[in-house]
Amino acid sequence: MDYQATAKAVIAHVGGAGNIDHIEHCSTRLRLTLRDNTRIDQPALAAIPGVLGVRVNVQCQVIIGKDVVEIYDAVKALAAGQPATGSHSEARWAARCVDFVISVFQPLVPAIAGGGVLKSLLILLDLLGWLPRSSDTYKILDNIGSAPLYFLPILVAITTANKLKVNVLVAVSAVSVMVLPMMSKQLAEGITLFSFDLKNIAYASQVFPAILCVLFYSRAERFFNRYSPSALRIFLSPMLSLLVTVPVTLLLLGPLGFELGSGLATVILWLYSKLGFVATALLAGVLPFMVAAGMHKPMIPYVVASMGQFSREMLYLPASLAHNIAEAGACLAIALRSKDKVMKSTALSAGISALCGITEPALYGITLLNKTALYAVIAASVIGGGFLGWMTVEAFALVSPSFASISMFISPTSPWNILYALLGAALAFAISFVATLFFWREKAAQVTDLNHFVTPAEGRLIPLTEVQDDVFSAGIMGDGIAVIPTSGKLFAPANGVISNVFDSGHAVSLLTTQGAEVILHIGIDTIKLNGKGFKPCVFAGQTVQAGDLLVEFDLDAIEAAGFDPVVVMVITNSERFSLTRNTSDTPLTLHSPILTLKESV
């Protein structure tokens, strides 16, 4: 993958670097908080080579897969220093809260996961007798594993300050007071502040007190930055912010945050105690859809709170184990049965990724596209998750559950916990694998000869390289042609099914009967018109014939607004075909042949 080219295309199709407020990533997704989500060109974004899919709800989630870190680095480097442009679009308070939660908690996962898995491996070494718990080496390594969770308030202070765009070091200084050894000792012995008793709370491993502290600090910083004399601001504002924030936190926000975290974990565990294994089974069954939508991340605050309060979690992570391994079973069964080389290799790599806890390649590449495989995954997840819930399997590390990280289920008190985890995972795998193996049927391969395309618009044909947009002209999205239109009508270039009609009406995607994936894009940057001047005449899922009218657009209005009205047609899977273009200078009319595709052998 060309990381720079992909990153450049991503930035272009999310509205430019100026539209990006916050960038982060998880194990497979680039997560972008944008100033205005209406500026996203979703069809073009999804068509970028290397992008597995796009989900836009609170954040713009670009599913990349194993190369997400490299793409994240490239996007961040390209977007660095670019001034913000445009105003923030109005978002519901619930949407803003979800965005805040994901932005604060998602970056914590690698540190917590690394420490948790190390501790679980140490437990295993102790059980095997290879590294006794009493040895100095064990104690030092255990301290390494314990550090991320113990200093969780500090880590939370960093991610919260980054999200709120305040001084990170001063925010960390404010939160650090709560975990100072001397402060902890004084709280335990009993201490007062302004004649008010401070509650004896162990703030280590807590997250919500730190979040509330930094939220309050962000308001204090803005206030004192505004009213401090410029010559004294460099030290006066931080000092006054700390003097106000820390006492308020110790007196009010710290205890409130502690009760909030404890209450969250307690409520979840209460529900689990009432529903029992049914809760784990149901959660495992809906995880394919939660993960596909990216809405599994709001579960992280509960998991982090549970780990901090109880040092274990017994609902979400066991359910995730069942789902992840079920995805692997379905994909590996398809890899075994399929005779199509592309499908076989895709399913094999996706199955291996799922065995390692990364399910997005399996979801977007295999199971969501094959109903039989999806049903097998759901059934296996429900049964496997129900078994894990019935056996009250507990997880002791926050990491994506898989066979690769199975040590996270090693219990320091019960050797049966890891055994039940292995049995539940094996059950989910076996059911998914066998069901898919017996019931999945590969679609009959279509006999492809020549794919004849007619013009998508009347006008003058030009090469794609002449389009005044680097993403199109450089062929980043695929090969194709462009037309300078003389009338405001977009036509279907071939027989097929409409895959998607963009909300603003300026782009349509089409899957032809021969398997060509086509993006039809009207104008450059015309998404900024927000649908003005565009009238879609088709809908997603509609079957069309070559020459059918897809979109009517106001050519004069587009040009009057200062936009280039060029119509671009790109074959996003053009690597499968050899292309022969019409080189005639004759003006294009309806049904004029422009392109012939022949599937590469």
N, C-alpha and C positions, 0 to 999 in steps of 0.2 A: 504494500500500500504506500502511495505517495502521501506522507503525512501532511506536508505543507499544502499540497494541492487540495486534499480533503478538508483541511482546516480552513483554507481560504474559501472553499465552496460553502462550508457550514456557516461561516460568518456572513457571507453574502446573502444566504437564504434565510437568516434569522433577522434580517433588517439592518445588517452592518454592525461594526464594532461598537458604534455609538448607542446601539439599542441593548447592549449587554450590560446588565447591572452586576451580576454575580455569576461566577463560573465555579463548578465543582464536578466531581465525578464519583461514581460508585464502581463496582467491579466490572460493569459492562456498559454503563450509560454516561454520556456527557450530559450534565444537568445544568441548564442555563436559566437563570432568572432574568427575564427581559423587561424592559421598560414598557413595551407595548407588544403583546402577543399577536395583535392583528397584522403585524408587519412580517410574520413568518410566512414564507412560501413553502408550505408543507409538501406538496407534490414534488417540487424540485429538490427539497431537502431530503426526502425519502429516496430519491432516485440517485443520490450521490454514491458512486462506487465505494463499498466498504461500510455503508450505513445499512444496518439490518432493519431498521424501522424508526418511526418517529411517533412520540406520544406527547400531546399538548394538553395539559390540564392546568395545574397551578404553574409548574415549570415546563419548559420545553426540554423534553428528554430525547436525546439522539442516541439510539441504541447502536453501539459500535462493536462490542464484543471484546476479544482479547487485546486489541490494539488501543483500548480506550485511554490508557495513560499517555501514550505517545500523541494521540490526537488532542487530548486535554492540554498537554504541554505546548503543542503547536498553536492551538486556538488562544491559549492564554498569552503566549508570546506575541502573536499577531494583534491581539486586542489591547495589549498593555499600552497605557498612555493615551489611548484614544478618548477624546472628550465625548461625554454623553450627549445625545441629540434627541430632541423630541421630549414630550412630557409623558409622565407615567399614565398608563391607562387605568381607569377605575377598576379596582378588583374588590370582590366581596371580602369582608373581614375574615371569613372562614378560609378563603383561598390564601390570604396573606398569612394566616396562622400556620397553615400546612406548609407553605413555602418556608417560613421561619423555622419550623420544627425540623424539616428535612435538611435545611442549610446548616443548622447547628449540630444535629446528631450524626448525619451521614459521615462527615470527616473523622468522627471519633472511632468508627468501626475498625480500621486497620490496627490502631494502637491497642484497643481492647481485645481484638481477636488475636493479635500476636502474643500478648501477655497471657490470655486465657488458654490458648493451645499449648504454650510452653508449660504452664502449670499442670495441664492434664497429662502431658508427656512425662513430667516429673513423677506424678502419681503412678503412672504405668511402670516407670523404672523402679520405683519403690516397691510396688507389688511383685515385680519380677525378682526383686532382691539384688538388682544391679547397682542401685544408688540409694542407700538407706536414707530415710528422712532425717536421721540424726547427724548425718555427715555435714561438714562445713560447706562442701561443694553444693550439696542439695539446698542448703539454706540460702546461699548467695544466689543461685539460679532461681530459687523461689521468690526472692526479693525482686529479681528482674521481672518475673511474671506478674508480681503483685503491684508493681509501681504504677502502671497505667490506670488501674482501677482505683488505687489509693489516691492518686493525684488527679482523679477525674474532674474535680472542680476547676483545677488549673486548665486542663484541656478544654473544658466547656467554656471557660472564660475566653480562651483564644478564639474558638470558633464563633462564639456569640459576638465578640468584639469585631471580628472580621466581617460578619454579616451586617452589623450595625454601623460599620465604617467609623469606629472610634479608636482612640489610642490603645493599642493592644497591651502594651507594657503596663500602663497605668491601670487598665482593667484587671490584668493579672495580679497586680500588686494589691488591689482592693480585695479580690477573692482569696489571695494567699493568706490574708490575716486569719481566715476561718480554719485553715489547716495547719497553722503554725503549731509546733509541738507545745510551746509555752501557752498559747491560747487554749489549746485543748485541755491542758492540765488545769488552767485557771477556771475553765468552764466546769470541769469535773469537780473542782473543790468548792465552787460557788463564788461568783463575782458579780458586782453591780456596775452599771453604767448610768451616770446621772441619777443615781439612787434607785434605778430600776434593775431588778434581778434579771440576769441573762440566763436563758434556758440551757441546760446541759445537753448539748447535741453534738454528736460525733459527725462533723461535716465531711470527713474523708469519704470518698466513693459516692458522694451526693451530687446530683446534677441541677436540680431545680433551684436550690439556694444560690448557686453561682449564676444561673440564667437571670434570676430576678435582680441579683446584685448588679450585673452588667447592664441590664435594662435601665435600672435607676441611674447608674453611673453615666450612661449615654445622655440622659437628660441633664444631669448635673454638669457634664463636660460642656455641652452646648451652651448652657446658661452662663457658666463662668468664662468660657471663651468669648462670649459676646460682651460681657461687662468688665472683664479684666483689662487694665491698661496694656497696650501692646508691648511696652517695654518690659513689663513684669509678667506677661502672660505665660512665658515658657515654664515658670516654676509656680506662679501664683494659682493658675487654673488647676493644674494637677493636685496641688496641695489642698486647695479648698474642696475639690471634687472628692478626694480621699477622706477628708475630715467630715464631709456630709454623708457620703455613701456608706462607709464602713459602720458607723454607729447605727444608721437606719437599717442596715442589713442584719447586724447582730441583734437588734431589738425586735425588728418586725419581719423583714423579708427572709432572713435565714430560717427562723422557725416556720414561717408560712410555706416556704419551699420544701422544707423537710416533711411537713405534713402532707403536702401535695404529692411528693414522690412516694411516700409511704402509702397514702390513700390509693394512688393509681395501682401500685403493685397488689395491694390488699384486695381491691375491687376485682381485678382480673383473677386472682387466686380464689376469691369467693365464688365468682361465676364458674370457675373450673370445678370447685368443690360441689357445686349444685348440678352441673351438667356432666361432669366426669369425662369419660373417654369420648362422649358425643361431641364435646367442644373441640377436641383435637381432630377428630374425624372430619367435622364440618369445615374447620379452618383449612385443613389439608386439601379438602375437595375444592375450595374456592380459590386457593392460592394460584392456580394457573392464570386466572383472570386478574387477580390482584397484582401479580408480578407483571403481566402483560401491560396493565395500565399504569404500572409504577407506583401503585398505592399500597404496597406492602411496607414501604419505608416509614410511614407513620407509626408502625408497630415498634420501631426502635426505641422510642422513649420508655415504653413499658418494659422492654427487655433490659435496657440499661438500668432502669430503676430496680427491677427485680434482681439483677446481678449485684447491684450495690447494696440492697437491703438483705437479700437472702443468700447471695453468692451462688445462685442457681436459677434456672428457668425451666418450666415444665409444660408450656403450651405451644408457643410460636415456633421454637426451634425444633422440637420433636415433629410438629406438623410439617415444617420445612424439610426435614430429613425424608419423610415419606414422599413428599411431592418431588423433591429433587431426584431421588433415586427412581421414582416412577417415570419421570421424563427420560432418564437414561435408558430404562428398559424398553420403552416404546421406540426410541431412536435406534437402538442397537438391533431391535427386531426388524425394523425397516431396512437398516443397512444390510442385514443378512438376506432379506427377501428381495430387495429391489434389484432389477437388472439394469436400471439406468445409472450410468457411471456418476453423473452429477448428483443425483439423489443419494446414491450409496455413499459417496464421499462426504456429502453434507450431513447425512444422518450419523455416520460414524464419528465425525469430529464433534457434532452436537452431543452425541451420547457420551463421549469421553468427557466433554466439558461439564455435562450434568453430573457425571460421577464425581467430578471435582467441585461441585456446588455451584456452577455457573449455568443457569437454565435458559437464559435469553436466546442463545443460538438454537436450542431445541424448540423453544416456544415459537419463535418467529420463523424459523427455517423449516420446521417439521410439524409439530403437533397442532398448532392453530390453523394450519393449512390442510390437515387431514382429520376429518371428523372421527373416523374410527380410532386413530391414535389418541385423539383428545379424550374420547370417552374412556379408553383404556387407562389413560393417565388419571382421570378423575376417579374411576372405580378403584384403582390401585392405591391412590392417595388416601381415599376415605377408609379403605380396609386397613392399610398399613398405619395410617394415623390413628385409627381407632384402637389398633393393637398397642401402639406405643402409649396412648392415653390410658388404656386398661391396665397396663403394667406400670403406670406412673413413672415413665422414663423421664429423667431430668438431664438438662444440659448445664455444663459448668464453664462454658466459654462462649462469647458472642462472636461467632464466625459462621459463614454459610455452611450448613450441615452437609456432609458428603462422606463417602468412603475415605477420602483423603484426609478429612478432619474428624474422623470417627472417635479419636481420642478425647474429644470434647465431652463425651458421654461417660468417661471414666469417673466413677464416684469414689471419693476418699473413704466412704463408709460402707458402700454396698457393691460387691463385685458383680452382682446380677444386673446392674444398670446398663453396663456396656454390652452384656450378652443380649438383653432384651432390645437394645438399640440396633444391634446387628441383625437380630431376628426380624424386627419390624422393617428394617431397610430391605432385607432379603425378600420378605413377603411382598413389599411394594414392587420391587424389581421383578419378581417372578410373575406376579399377576399382570403387570403392564406388558412384560415381554411376551408372555404366552398369549394373552388376549390379542395383542397387535399381530403376532406371528400368524395366528389362525384366521383372524377376521379382516386384516388389512389387505386391500387389493390395489395393486398398482394400476393407475390409469393407462389404458392402451396408448402406446406411443403413436402420435400422429405422423402420418407419412407426409413429409414436407418436401416440396419441390421448389417452386419459386413463389415468393411473396411479392405481389405487385402492389405498389402504393400509388395513389393518386394525390393530387395536390390538396393540402389542407386549407388553402385559401387562394383566391384569384389574385394575380399580381405578377411580380418578377422574381424568379428563382435566383438565390444567391448562395454561395458556399457558407457553411457554418462558421468558417474562419473570419468572415466579414461581419459577424454579429458583434455589436459594441458592448459585449459583456464577456469578461474573461472566463467565467465558468462555462458558458456555452462555446465560445470560440476556441478554447483550449481543449475541448472534447472531454472535460472532466466528468460530465454526466453521461457521455456516450456519443456515438456518431449520429449524423443526421443531415438535415438541410434547413434552409430558412427561406421565407417568402416575404418580400416587401408588398403588403396587401394594397389592393386598389378598391376593395369593398369590405364592409364590416361583417363578414360571415366566416365562421370556422367550420370546416367540414371533416367528416371521418375519412382518413386516408385509406382505410382498409376495413374489412369485416372483422368484428370482434365484440367484446363486452367492455362497457365503460367501467373502469376500476374506481375512479374517483373524480368528482367534480369539486374543484376548490370553492370555498364559500364565497370568495369575491368574484368568481366566474371567469377569471382571467387564465385559468389553466385547467386542462382535462387530461386524465391518464386513461390509456386504452390498452387492453390485452387482446392482440389479434388472434384469430383462430389458429394461426401457425405458431403462436407462442412468442411473438415479438412484443416487448413491453415498451409502449410509446408514451412520451410526454409531449403534449401540445401546449405551447406557452404563447400567449398573446402579449407582445410588448415587453419592454425592458423596464423593470421597477414599477410596473402598472399595479402591483399589489397595493401601492400607496393610494390608489384611487378608491380603495375600500368597496369595490363592486360597482361604483358609479360608471355607467356606460356599458355594462356587461349584462347580457341576458342569456343564461344557460338554457338550452332547449332539451337537455337530457339529464338523466340521473344515474347515480352509481348502481351498477347491476343491470343496466339496460343493454340489450343487444342492438347493435347498429350495423348497417351496411355501408360500404364505401360510398362516399358522396352524401351521406345523411348530414343534415345540419346539426351541429353540436352547440355552438354559441353564436349569438348575434352581439356585435360590439359597435360602439359609436366611434368610427375611425376619426372623424373630425374632432370630437371631444378629446380623444386621447392625444392627438397632435397639438390641439390648442392648450392642453395642460402641460405641454413640454416633454411628453414622453415619446420614445421611439416605438412605433406600433408594429415592428417586425414580428412576424409569426414564426416561431421556432418549433421544429419537429425533431425530437431526439429519440433514438432507439437506445434505451438505457441498458439493454442486454445485447448490445451490438457485437460484443466479442463472440457471440454464437454464430454470427452471420458474416458473409461477405457481401458488400454493398456495391451496387452498380447504379450510378446517378445519371439522371437526364442532364445533358450538357447543352441542350438547345437554348437559344436566347429568345425563343418565341414566348410571348406573354402567356401565362398560365390561365386556363379557364377551367370550369368545373369538369372533373374527371380526367384532367391532363395527367399522363403518367410522369412521375418524378423520380421513382426509386424502385429498385428491384433487390430483394434480399434472397440470398440462397444460404441455407444452413450449412455451416462449415462442417466438414467431415472430421 
